Amino acid sequence: MVLVQIISTGMTIAYKLAINDEMNLRILIAYRSIFATIFIIPIAFFVEKGARPKLTWTILFQSFLCALFGFSLSQNMYIESMHLTSATFPAAMTNLIPAITFTMAVIFRLEKLRFRSLEGRLKVGGTVLGIGGAMFLTFYRGLELPMWSSDILHIEHGLGRVSGIKPLGAILSIGSCVSYSLWLIIQTKLSQSYPCYYSSTALIVSMASVQSAGFALCTVRDWSEWKLGWNVRLFSVIYSGNSPVEDNHDSSARS
């Protein structure tokens, strides 16, 4: 789990470096899913060869939803929020995911509230505390620290560069958390019907590649934006391409 968090932190930094290099955000997410697909398919093929259950339309549909909510939507909103705020803001807002997931699980009757028990009261208290902390982080301006500037990683301070941008970034960050929580719930069902974690990851990122690339192609008309050189853009997509694999195993372990 510690290794997963370290990798995720590195992914956030890689995202920010690509943003500072003015890489198109939609193309970045598309390349990330493509590189993740290239990375995981050979592993799934050899490790789980002969152990995979038969694919059904239900499994394919669940994989499609996992790709949509766990990758295409959540990552596009996450990185856009980072672009409008700072590298630390959306990363901090991900602490909302357990609270949102618990709330949705109760709504969908996947988990009972059990408020009379100590466990139930702790979960409700943690949910309220998490949501309250997110609201505080969104609206509190705070103090500006006189830190040095850097051409590699520029740190934003205050509520935002332009009035109105930070609230939009906060909304996108919360939307990313909601989308990710939906993915966790659907992933639980997928893990029960298709308990081959490498193969399910391969299915998810393959579908995410089609979704993300399709979205990027519909919104980006300049083909030169797709060029990758031996620079920070290539590093960002290669490094972040491994992250969905780690996230999927983390989700499967929790479910």
N, C-alpha and C positions, 0 to 999 in steps of 0.2 A: 504493500500500500504506500509506503514511503517513496519507493521508486516510481510508482505511478504519479504521485504528486510532483516529484522532481521533474519528470518528463513533461507533465502538463504545464508546469511553470516555464520550462524551456520553450514549449510551444507558444505560450503567450508572448514571450520575448521575441521569438521568431516572427510571429504575426506583426508585432510592433515594428520590427526592423523592416519588414516588407512594406508596411504602411508608410514609414518614413521615406522609403525609396520610391514612393508613389506608384506602387504596383496596384493594378485594379483588384479590388477586394473580391469580386465575384469570380474572377479568373484564378485568384489565389485559392479559393475554396474548391473550385473545379479541379485544379491541378493536385490539390491535397488528396482529394478522393481518388483520382486516377493513380497517383503514386501509391496510395494505400492498397488499392486493388492489385496493382502489380506486385506489391510486397507480400500480400497475404494469400493469394491464390495458390502459388506453388506449395506453401506450407500446409494449407488445407488439403491439397490434393494428395500429398505424400503421407502426412501424419494421420489423417482420418480416412485413408483409402480403404474401402470395403466396410467401413463402420457407419457410414451415413445412411439414415433411414430414407425411405422414398419421399421425394418432394411432392407436396400436394398444393392445390390452389390456395388453401388456407395458410400454409407456411409461406408461400410466395407473397401473399397479400400482407401478412404480418411483417415480412422482411421489407416490403415496400414502405410500409408505414414507419418501421424502424429507421429506414434510410431517410425518409422525409422529415420525421420529427427529431431524430437523434443526430442527424448530420446536416442535411441540406438547409432546413429552416433554422435550426439552432445555431449552426456555425456562421451562416450569413448574417443573422441578427447579432451574434456575439462580436464578430469582427467589425461590423458597422458601428456597434456601440463603442468599441474600443477606439475606432477612428474619431468618433464624435466626443469622446470623453478622455480617457487615459488608459494605460495598460493595466493599472491596478483596479480601476473601478469595476469592469465586468468580472474580473477575477474574484473580487470581494463579493460581488452579488451572487456568485455561484453557491454561496452558503445558503441561499434561499431554496436550493433544489430539494434537500430533505424535507423541509416544511411543506413545500408545494406538492411533493410526491405523496406525503402522508395525507394531506388534505384531499387530493384527488383519489387516493386509495379508499378513503372513507366515503367520498361521494359515489364512487363506482361500486361500493360495497365489497371491496377486495380486502378491507381491514375494518375491524370493529373499533369504535371509539373507546369504549371501556373507561369512561371518565371516573368511575367509582374506584378503579384500581390505581395503585401508585404508578404503574407503567403508563396507563392512559393519561393520568394527570401530567406526568413528565413530558409525554409526547405533545400534548396540547400546549403546555407551558413553553416547550422548545419551539413550537410552531409560531406562537405569538411573539416570542422573543426574537426569532429570526426575521419575521416580517417587520417588526418594529425597528430592528437594527437596519434593515434594508431601507426603510423609509427615512430613518435618521441620516444614513449615508447619502441618500439622494438629495435631501433638502438642506443639509447643514453645509455651510460654506467652509468653515474652518479657517485656520491660519495658513498663510503662505510662507513656506520655508525658503530662505535664501540659498538655494542649491545651485551648483554649477550647471552650465548648459553643455550639451554634447551633440555632435553631429551624428552620432550613432543612435542614441536613444534619447529623444526629447521628452521631458516629463512635464505634463500639463498640471497647472494648479487651479484652485478655485472651482467655480461651478461650470466654467467652460469658456471657450474663446469668444463666442458670440452669444448674445442673449437668445434663449430658446433652443439652442443646440443641446445643452446638457439634459433638459427634460426629455427630448427625443431619444438621446442616448440611453437614459435610464429606462424608458419604455421598451426600447429594443433589448436591453439587457434582461429585464424581467420577462419579456416575451421569449427570449432564448432559454431562460430557466424553466418556463412553463412547457416549452417544446421538449426540452431535455427530460422533464419529469414524465411527460406522456410516453417518451421513448422507454424510460425505465419500466413503466407499467406494461407496455406492449412487449418489451424484451423478456419480461418474466414469463409471459404466455408462450413466446416463441421458444424459450429455453426448455419449457416443459414438453413441447411437441417436437422439437428438433434439437436434442441435447448434444450437438456437435459444434462446439464453440468456434473453432477455426472456420468451419464451413459456413456457419451462420454469419460470421463476420465477413467472409468473402461475399456472401449473398448481399449483405447490407451495403458494403462499400461499393460493390459493383452497381447496384441500383442507385446509390448516391452519386456515383460518377455520371451516370446518365442524367439524373435530375439536375445536378450542379452544373454540368457542362451545358445542358440545354438551357438553363436559366442564364448562364453567362453568354451563350451565343445569341440569345434573344435580346440582351441588353447592351452588349459590347459590339460595336460595328467595326472598330479599328483592329485589323488582324495583327498589326505590329505589337499590340498589347499582350499577345500570347507568347511573344518571344522570351526565351529564358537564356541567360548567359551564365558565365562562371562568376556569379555574383551572389548577393544576399538573397535575391529572389529564388534562385535554385536551391540554396541552403534551406530557405524557409519551407518550400513545398516538400522537399525530401524529409526534413526533420519532422514536420507536422504530419506527414503522411503515415507515420508509425503510430500516432496517437490514437486513432479510432480503434486499433487492435487492442491497445491497453484498456481503453474505456469499456470495450465490450466484455472483456474478461472480468473487469471490476464489477460490471452490472450483473453478470452471470453468477459471480460468487455471492453477491448480496441477495440475489433472488433464490 
